[in-house]
Amino acid sequence: MKKPRLTLRQWVGITGFALVFILVAAVAVWRGDILKAGLDPQVPFQTYEPPPAPNYDQAAAWVLRDARAPGAGAAHVFFVHSTTYEGGQHWNGPIDDRKAADDLRRGVLPNYAGPFARAGDVSAPRYRQASLYTRLTLREDAREARAFAYRDVDAAFSAWLQAHPTGPMVLVGVEQGADLVDRLLHDRVAHDPVLKQRLVAAYLMEGVLPEARFGEVPLCQSRDEIGCAMAWRSVEEGDESEAKRVLRRALVWDERGALISTEGAATACVNPVTGSAKRPASAMRDSRGATNATNLEWGARPAFQGRIVAAECRDGILWRSPLNSESFRLRGSWADRRKIPPFNLFYADIEADVLDRVSIWEKKNGAVG
């Protein structure tokens, strides 16, 4: 008995189904590459026209300007935020981009500037940040965009120093901001005796930085030091592929101000829980409190989940324990999940660390405002 032949209509249906299946499979496999390509400005940086420069004499150029929480101390805190602008149109984001500004106010400031609110007044400049796309590629255009962002941060720091000529100084950078504050630290602070004397500490959070850069301003070795740097990049314990990806994509400043590959150099890691690169942190003994402070108003202190994070520096990475709490899950779009997390697992530890170091600075130098 002969098998019935497929009709033309059936062949068309089968072929269409196969094409749809192949397309869906291809999107699943190359989804990240497709979405990343959508963030590419598609114009060489050399011919790119950046957004207007901020004027740091005006309040509009600052997302926080001498913001003080109730009972804040005498320190002056300069905070450089992480990547919030995704890309697509610009290599460097306009300071008035609505989504980037919302992400900054809702997530980054309460979670990452918040730990410093009790130390003193906090100032955070808006700057023409390098887009998220520049963190996902090693192209020369992306390097130039990141170097361009430093010009704004350097100008903001100059304006901030004029407004705060004396007193204890705390420098803070997160992710992209950590790279930029690292350069400030070495270009502006390390060779200036006055600024070195004023420095309480620099907090370089979630940045990959070479250990060899920390000479004039050393890495913190204990909680009772001042004039040192706290630096770390955290990865969940066991996620070796993420650690390799982080190190592979890392670019660092050389002595001429160019961004170069780490090339396997040892990277800096100081444990934010213990304030030391050497002593690991036990979740049950040391961790003071993780939190999701998203959407909190400035100065409001969040609730903490204490003793849930174990962390240890190994091979230049801060390995931290996995967490099951719903408060600490990555959500949002593909691009959102590649930005700094909208929670801070070391919030209370950082807060305690900076308050201790400010107190030590004041005992040594006097509380000069």
C-alpha positions in Angstrom: 0.0 0.0 0.0 1.4 3.3 -1.1 2.0 6.0 1.5 0.0 9.1 0.9 2.0 12.0 -0.6 2.2 15.2 1.2 0.4 18.1 -0.4 2.1 21.3 -1.3 0.2 23.0 1.5 1.6 20.4 4.0 5.1 20.9 2.7 4.8 24.6 3.1 3.5 24.1 6.7 6.3 21.8 7.6 8.9 24.0 6.1 7.5 27.0 7.8 7.5 25.2 11.2 11.1 24.1 10.6 12.2 27.7 9.8 10.4 29.0 12.9 12.1 26.4 15.1 15.5 27.2 13.7 14.9 30.9 14.2 13.8 30.4 17.8 16.8 28.2 18.5 19.2 30.7 17.0 17.7 33.5 19.0 18.1 31.4 22.2 21.7 30.6 21.4 22.7 34.1 20.2 20.3 36.2 22.2 23.0 37.9 24.2 25.0 38.8 21.1 21.8 40.1 19.4 20.9 42.3 22.4 24.5 43.5 22.8 24.6 44.5 19.2 21.4 46.6 19.8 23.4 48.7 22.2 26.2 49.5 19.8 26.1 53.2 18.8 27.2 52.2 15.3 29.4 55.2 14.9 33.2 55.5 15.4 34.1 57.4 18.6 36.3 59.7 16.6 33.3 61.1 14.7 30.9 60.8 17.6 29.3 64.0 19.0 29.0 63.5 22.8 26.2 65.1 24.9 26.7 68.6 26.4 29.2 68.7 29.3 27.9 69.2 32.8 28.6 72.5 34.6 29.7 71.5 38.1 29.0 75.0 39.5 25.3 74.2 39.0 23.1 72.0 41.2 21.8 70.2 38.1 25.2 68.6 37.5 24.9 66.7 40.9 22.5 63.9 41.8 23.6 64.5 45.4 25.2 67.7 46.6 26.4 67.8 50.2 23.5 65.5 51.2 23.4 64.9 54.9 21.5 62.2 56.8 20.3 62.9 60.3 23.3 62.6 62.7 25.9 62.4 59.9 29.5 62.9 60.9 32.2 65.3 59.7 33.6 63.5 56.6 33.2 64.7 53.1 32.2 61.9 50.7 32.8 62.0 47.0 30.7 59.2 45.3 31.0 58.1 41.6 28.1 55.9 40.5 28.1 52.8 38.4 26.8 52.2 34.9 23.1 53.1 34.5 23.0 54.2 30.8 22.7 51.2 28.5 23.7 52.6 25.1 22.2 52.4 21.6 22.4 56.1 20.6 25.4 57.3 22.6 28.9 56.0 23.6 28.6 58.3 26.7 25.2 58.8 28.3 23.6 62.3 28.6 23.3 63.3 32.2 19.5 63.8 31.8 18.7 60.4 30.3 15.4 59.5 32.2 15.9 55.8 32.6 19.5 56.1 33.6 18.6 58.7 36.1 15.7 56.6 37.5 18.0 53.6 37.9 20.6 55.8 39.7 18.1 57.3 42.2 16.0 54.2 42.8 18.8 51.5 43.0 22.4 52.7 43.0 22.3 55.6 45.5 20.3 53.9 48.3 22.2 50.7 48.0 25.8 51.9 47.4 26.0 55.5 48.5 23.7 54.8 51.4 26.4 53.0 53.5 28.3 56.4 53.7 25.4 58.6 54.7 26.2 58.5 58.4 29.9 59.3 57.8 29.2 62.9 56.6 27.9 64.9 53.6 27.7 63.0 50.4 28.2 64.4 46.9 27.6 62.5 43.7 28.2 64.1 40.3 26.3 63.3 37.2 28.7 62.6 34.4 28.7 61.5 30.8 29.2 57.9 31.8 30.4 55.2 29.4 27.5 53.1 28.3 26.8 49.6 29.4 27.9 48.5 25.9 31.5 49.7 26.6 31.6 47.2 29.5 30.7 44.3 27.1 33.4 44.9 24.5 37.1 45.5 24.3 36.9 47.7 21.2 39.1 50.8 21.0 35.9 53.0 20.7 34.7 51.6 24.1 38.1 52.4 25.7 37.9 55.9 24.4 34.4 56.4 25.8 35.6 55.2 29.2 38.5 57.6 29.1 36.2 60.4 28.1 34.0 59.7 31.1 37.0 60.3 33.3 37.3 63.9 32.1 33.9 64.7 33.7 34.7 63.0 37.0 38.1 64.8 37.2 36.3 68.1 36.6 33.7 67.3 39.3 36.4 66.3 41.7 38.1 69.7 41.2 34.9 71.5 41.9 34.2 69.4 44.9 37.6 70.0 46.4 37.1 73.8 46.0 33.9 73.4 48.1 35.6 71.1 50.6 39.2 72.4 51.1 39.7 70.7 54.5 38.5 67.9 56.6 38.4 64.1 56.3 37.8 62.9 52.8 36.2 59.6 51.7 36.3 58.6 48.0 33.8 56.0 46.7 33.4 54.4 43.3 31.1 51.5 42.2 31.9 49.3 39.1 32.6 51.9 36.4 32.9 54.4 39.2 35.5 52.2 40.9 37.7 52.5 37.7 37.3 56.2 37.7 38.0 56.8 41.4 41.0 54.5 41.1 42.4 56.8 38.5 41.6 59.9 40.6 43.3 58.2 43.5 46.5 57.7 41.5 46.5 60.9 39.4 45.3 63.4 42.0 45.7 62.0 45.5 48.7 59.7 45.6 51.2 62.5 44.8 49.5 65.3 46.7 50.6 65.4 50.4 47.6 67.5 51.5 45.1 65.2 49.9 46.9 62.1 51.1 46.7 63.4 54.6 43.0 64.1 54.3 42.1 60.7 52.9 40.2 58.5 55.3 39.9 55.7 52.8 38.9 54.9 49.2 36.2 52.4 48.6 36.5 50.8 45.1 33.5 48.5 45.0 33.0 45.8 42.4 35.9 46.9 40.2 38.8 44.7 38.9 42.0 46.6 39.7 45.6 45.5 39.6 47.2 44.9 43.0 50.4 46.6 41.7 48.8 50.0 41.4 48.4 50.3 45.2 51.7 51.7 46.3 51.5 55.3 47.4 47.9 54.6 48.5 48.1 51.0 49.8 45.4 48.4 50.1 43.9 48.3 53.6 45.3 45.5 55.7 43.2 46.0 58.8 40.2 47.9 60.2 42.4 50.4 62.1 44.2 51.8 59.1 43.5 55.1 57.3 44.7 56.5 54.0 44.3 53.2 52.3 42.0 51.6 49.7 39.3 49.0 50.0 38.9 47.2 46.7 37.1 44.1 45.6 35.1 42.3 42.9 32.6 39.8 44.2 31.6 36.5 42.5 29.3 33.8 43.8 31.2 30.8 45.2 31.6 28.1 42.6 30.8 30.3 39.6 34.3 29.9 38.0 33.0 30.9 34.5 31.8 34.3 35.8 35.2 34.9 37.5 37.0 34.1 34.2 34.7 36.4 32.3 35.2 39.2 34.7 38.9 38.9 34.6 39.0 38.5 30.8 37.0 41.7 30.1 38.8 43.8 32.7 40.6 46.9 31.5 42.8 49.0 33.8 44.6 52.3 33.6 48.3 52.4 32.8 50.7 55.1 33.9 49.9 57.2 30.7 46.1 57.1 31.4 45.3 54.5 28.7 43.1 51.5 29.3 44.9 48.2 28.9 44.2 44.5 29.6 45.1 43.1 33.0 47.1 40.4 31.2 46.9 38.0 34.1 48.3 40.5 36.6 47.3 39.9 40.2 44.1 41.8 41.1 43.3 43.7 44.3 40.9 42.2 46.9 40.2 43.5 50.4 37.3 41.7 52.2 34.7 44.4 53.0 33.4 42.2 55.9 36.7 42.0 57.7 38.6 45.0 56.3 41.4 42.7 55.5 42.6 40.8 52.4 43.8 37.9 54.5 41.0 37.0 57.0 37.9 35.3 55.5 34.5 36.2 56.8 32.2 33.6 58.5 28.5 34.2 57.8 27.6 33.2 61.3 30.2 35.4 63.0 31.3 38.4 61.0 28.6 39.6 58.5 26.8 42.6 59.8 24.0 42.8 57.3 23.0 42.6 53.7 20.0 44.6 52.4 17.9 45.6 49.4 17.5 49.4 49.9 16.0 50.0 46.5 13.5 52.9 46.5 14.4 54.1 50.0 14.7 57.9 50.4 18.1 59.4 51.0 19.1 59.1 54.7 16.6 56.3 55.5 18.4 53.4 57.0 17.3 50.0 55.6 16.5 46.8 57.5 19.3 44.3 57.4 19.6 40.5 57.1 22.6 39.8 59.3 25.0 36.8 59.3 24.0 35.4 55.9 27.1 36.2 53.8 30.4 34.4 54.0 33.2 36.0 51.9 36.8 35.3 51.2 39.5 36.8 49.0 41.1 34.2 46.7 43.2 34.8 43.6 42.1 38.4 43.4 38.3 37.7 43.6 36.0 38.1 46.6 34.2 34.8 46.6 30.9 35.1 48.5 28.3 32.5 49.5 25.2 31.9 47.4 21.9 33.3 48.7 18.4 32.1 48.4 16.5 35.1 49.6 14.0 36.7 47.2 15.5 40.1 48.2 18.8 39.2 46.5 17.7 37.9 43.1 18.6 39.6 39.9 15.5 40.8 38.0 14.7 43.0 35.0 15.8 43.0 31.4 18.9 41.4 29.9 20.7 44.7 30.2 19.5 45.3 33.8 21.0 42.0 34.9 24.4 43.1 33.6 24.5 46.2 35.8 25.4 46.5 39.4 22.8 44.4 41.5 19.9 46.4 43.0 21.0 45.3 46.5 24.1 45.4 48.6 25.3 42.3 50.4 27.9 44.2 52.4 26.0 47.4 53.3 26.3 47.2 57.0 29.9 46.0 56.8 30.9 49.0 54.7 29.0 51.4 56.9 30.8 50.1 60.0 34.1 50.1 58.2 33.9 53.8 57.1 32.6 55.0 60.5 35.5 53.2 62.2 38.1 54.8 59.9 36.6 58.3 60.1 36.7 58.0 63.9 40.4 57.0 63.7 41.2 59.8 61.3 39.5 62.4 63.7 41.5 61.1 66.7 44.7 61.5 64.7 44.0 64.8 63.0 41.2 66.4 64.9 37.6 66.9 63.6 38.3 69.7 61.0 35.3 70.4 58.9 
